[in-house]
Amino acid sequence: MVLVEYPSKEHFLEMIKNPAYPSHLRTAALQDSRLIAMLPGQKWESAGGH
């Protein structure tokens, strides 16, 4: 599991749209992934209720 925090959703989107962003490395490093956007202090519950 990898948990990453960015300053804002806009910052993240700007980063991945940058032509210099090495998206091929991210794809190669992750066999399976989920992108779940959350607000500070927001609680996440999995689909299984855990």
ChimeraX attribute file (.defattr): number of C-alpha atoms within 10 A of each C-alpha:
attribute: neighborCount
match mode: 1-to-1
recipient: residues
	/A:1	4
	/A:2	4
	/A:3	6
	/A:4	5
	/A:5	10
	/A:6	8
	/A:7	7
	/A:8	12
	/A:9	13
	/A:10	9
	/A:11	10
	/A:12	12
	/A:13	10
	/A:14	11
	/A:15	12
	/A:16	12
	/A:17	10
	/A:18	10
	/A:19	8
	/A:20	8
	/A:21	12
	/A:22	10
	/A:23	13
	/A:24	8
	/A:25	9
	/A:26	10
	/A:27	11
	/A:28	8
	/A:29	10
	/A:30	9
	/A:31	7
	/A:32	6
	/A:33	10
	/A:34	6
	/A:35	6
	/A:36	7
	/A:37	10
	/A:38	12
	/A:39	8
	/A:40	6
	/A:41	6
	/A:42	8
	/A:43	7
	/A:44	11
	/A:45	8
	/A:46	6
	/A:47	6
	/A:48	5
	/A:49	6
	/A:50	6
